[in-house]
C-alpha cells in the first residue's frame, strides 16, 4: 500500500470514531435532559395526568388509506 492509502484509511477511521463518540455524547445529553425535565414535572402535582391515547383514525389517516387503496 502506498503512504497516501494508509493515511486515507487512518483519517477515515478517526472520522468514524469521532462520529460514534459524538453520537454517544448526544444520546447522553438527551437522556440527562429528559431526567432533568422529569424532576420538574414531578414538582408540579397540580397538572392532571393525561391518559395515553392509542391508534386513532383521523381524517388525515382516512385520506391516506383512500389514496393508498387499503
C-alpha positions, 0 to 999 in steps of 0.5 A: 500500500502506498503512504497516501492509502494508509493515511486515507484509511487512518483519517477515515477511521478517526472520522468514524470514531469521532462520529460514534463518540459524538453520537454517544455524547448526544444520546447522553445529553438527551437522556440527562435532559429528559431526567432533568425535565422529569424532576420538574414535572414531578414538582408540579402535582397540580397538572392532571395526568393525561391518559395515553391515547392509542391508534386513532383514525383521523381524517388525515389517516382516512385520506391516506388509506383512500389514496393508498387503496387499503 
